[in-house]
């Protein structure tokens, strides 16, 4: 699960495995595979970073991509 914030300030936890799309128009809209949509205050990069962190924490991302790429995670040297 990832935590996001609705426009009214309430926190929401979404199942990251059900997220189909994340788009900025300019608000960030998360669409689930069920068709439900959520508008959140986080930008798309933050949402994607949270999804990648969650997938890595359950071992899914490491199995698919190998070691984490520091550049894609926004790390600085």
C-alpha positions as CSV (number, residue, x, y, z in Angstrom):
1,X,0.0,0.0,0.0
2,X,1.1,3.5,-0.6
3,X,-0.1,6.6,1.2
4,X,-1.3,9.7,-0.8
5,X,-3.2,12.8,0.1
6,X,-6.5,13.8,-1.4
7,X,-7.0,17.5,-2.4
8,X,-9.1,18.0,0.8
9,X,-6.1,16.9,3.0
10,X,-7.3,13.5,4.0
11,X,-4.8,10.6,3.8
12,X,-5.6,7.6,1.6
13,X,-3.8,4.3,1.2
14,X,-3.9,2.6,-2.2
15,X,-3.0,-0.8,-3.3
16,X,0.0,-0.1,-5.5
17,X,-0.5,-3.4,-7.4
18,X,-3.9,-2.0,-8.7
19,X,-2.5,1.3,-10.0
20,X,-2.9,1.4,-13.8
21,X,-1.9,5.0,-14.6
22,X,-0.5,8.1,-12.9
23,X,-1.0,11.3,-14.8
24,X,-0.5,15.0,-14.2
25,X,-3.0,17.3,-15.8
26,X,-1.9,19.5,-13.8
27,X,-3.4,17.7,-10.8
28,X,-2.2,14.2,-10.3
29,X,-4.8,11.6,-11.2
30,X,-4.3,8.0,-10.2
31,X,-6.4,5.4,-12.1
32,X,-6.8,1.9,-10.7
33,X,-7.4,-1.2,-12.7
34,X,-10.9,-1.2,-11.3
35,X,-11.6,2.1,-13.1
36,X,-11.7,4.2,-9.9
37,X,-9.8,7.5,-10.1
38,X,-8.2,9.5,-7.3
39,X,-6.9,13.1,-7.5
40,X,-4.0,13.6,-5.1
41,X,-1.7,16.5,-4.1
42,X,1.5,14.6,-4.6
43,X,3.1,15.0,-8.0
44,X,3.4,12.0,-10.4
45,X,7.2,11.6,-9.6
46,X,6.4,11.2,-5.9
47,X,3.7,8.7,-6.5
48,X,5.9,6.6,-8.8
49,X,8.7,6.8,-6.3
50,X,6.3,5.5,-3.6
51,X,5.1,2.7,-5.9
52,X,8.7,1.7,-6.7
53,X,9.6,1.7,-2.9
54,X,6.6,-0.5,-2.1
55,X,7.4,-2.9,-4.9
56,X,11.0,-3.1,-3.8
57,X,9.9,-3.7,-0.2
58,X,7.9,-6.8,-1.1
59,X,10.7,-8.0,-3.5
60,X,8.8,-7.6,-6.7
61,X,10.9,-4.8,-8.2
62,X,14.2,-6.4,-7.4
63,X,13.1,-9.6,-9.1
64,X,12.2,-7.7,-12.3
65,X,14.8,-5.0,-12.6
66,X,17.8,-6.2,-10.6
67,X,19.7,-3.7,-8.4
68,X,18.1,-0.3,-7.9
69,X,19.2,2.4,-10.3
70,X,20.2,5.5,-8.1
71,X,19.5,7.9,-11.0
72,X,15.9,6.7,-11.4
73,X,15.3,7.1,-7.6
74,X,16.4,10.8,-7.6
75,X,19.5,10.1,-5.5
76,X,22.3,12.6,-5.6
77,X,26.0,11.9,-5.3
